[in-house]
Amino acid sequence: MLKQRLTDEMKAAMKGREKARLGVVRLMLAAIKQREVDERIELDDSQILAVLDKMVKQRRDSIQQYSEAGRDDLAAQEAGEIEVIQEFLPAALTEPEIVAIIDAAIAETAAGSMRDMGKVMGVVKPQVQGRADVGMVSGLVKQKLG
């Protein structure tokens, strides 16, 4: 479903002569195809979301590095790419929603200390994939368990 939507978006960008958008959509499709070829599988929507989430994270890291190096032009380009990628990700979760998911996962796994963090993250990560920064979620779990 999501892969088809990306393909349709690529065609629309070609017809509309949106060069920058076309480039980003092609990058997303290439990343998905690369993973399918490497693992010899057909990715489902949740796996595609994981790929897109990884792409956003890479671009955020690049923005930080470009900003530190004084390359605001490249940082702006990466920010534009993030905007296009996020159009295909589900709506972002708010912090109260994330906290509710974490609380439910802690109750479900009966976690009581930092040693149980892996169990809690195992339950939380699939629910927030593509909808929240996993690093931030991890920090909230540490606060709750610590």
ZILINCOR-V536285 format. One record per backbone hydrogen bond with DSSP energy under -1.0 kcal/mol. CO is the residue of the C=O (numbers start at 0). NH is the residue of the N-H. E is the energy in kcal/mol with one decimal. If there is no record, write none. Layout:
CO_NH_E / CO_NH_E
This chain:
0_4_-2.0 / 1_5_-2.2 / 2_6_-2.1 / 3_7_-2.6 / 4_8_-2.2 / 5_9_-2.2 / 6_10_-2.0 / 7_11_-2.2 / 8_12_-2.4 / 9_13_-2.1 / 10_14_-2.4 / 11_15_-2.4 / 12_17_-2.4 / 13_16_-1.0 / 16_18_-1.2 / 17_21_-2.5 / 18_22_-2.1 / 19_23_-1.8 / 20_24_-2.5 / 21_25_-2.5 / 22_26_-1.9 / 23_27_-2.2 / 24_28_-2.5 / 25_29_-2.5 / 26_30_-2.3 / 27_31_-2.1 / 28_32_-2.7 / 29_33_-2.6 / 30_34_-1.9 / 31_35_-2.2 / 32_36_-2.6 / 33_37_-2.7 / 34_38_-2.4 / 35_39_-1.1 / 35_40_-1.3 / 43_47_-2.3 / 44_48_-2.5 / 45_49_-1.6 / 46_50_-1.8 / 47_51_-2.5 / 48_52_-2.7 / 49_53_-2.0 / 50_54_-1.9 / 51_55_-2.1 / 52_56_-2.3 / 53_57_-2.4 / 54_58_-2.0 / 55_59_-2.3 / 56_60_-2.2 / 57_61_-2.2 / 58_62_-2.6 / 59_63_-2.1 / 60_64_-2.2 / 61_65_-3.1 / 62_66_-2.6 / 63_67_-2.1 / 64_68_-1.5 / 65_70_-2.9 / 66_69_-1.0 / 69_71_-1.1 / 70_74_-1.9 / 71_75_-2.3 / 72_76_-1.6 / 73_77_-2.2 / 74_78_-2.2 / 75_79_-2.0 / 76_80_-1.8 / 77_81_-2.2 / 78_82_-1.9 / 79_83_-1.6 / 80_84_-2.5 / 81_85_-2.8 / 84_87_-1.8 / 93_97_-2.2 / 94_98_-2.7 / 95_99_-2.1 / 96_100_-2.0 / 97_101_-2.5 / 98_102_-2.8 / 99_103_-2.2 / 100_104_-2.2 / 101_105_-2.6 / 102_106_-2.2 / 103_107_-2.5 / 104_108_-2.4 / 105_110_-1.6 / 112_115_-1.8 / 113_116_-1.8 / 115_119_-2.1 / 116_120_-3.0 / 117_121_-1.9 / 118_122_-1.2 / 119_123_-2.6 / 120_124_-2.8 / 123_127_-1.4 / 124_128_-1.3 / 127_130_-2.7 / 127_131_-1.3 / 130_92_-2.7 / 132_136_-2.1 / 133_137_-2.6 / 134_138_-1.8 / 135_139_-1.9 / 136_140_-2.3 / 137_141_-2.3 / 138_142_-2.1 / 139_143_-2.2 / 140_144_-2.6 / 141_145_-2.6
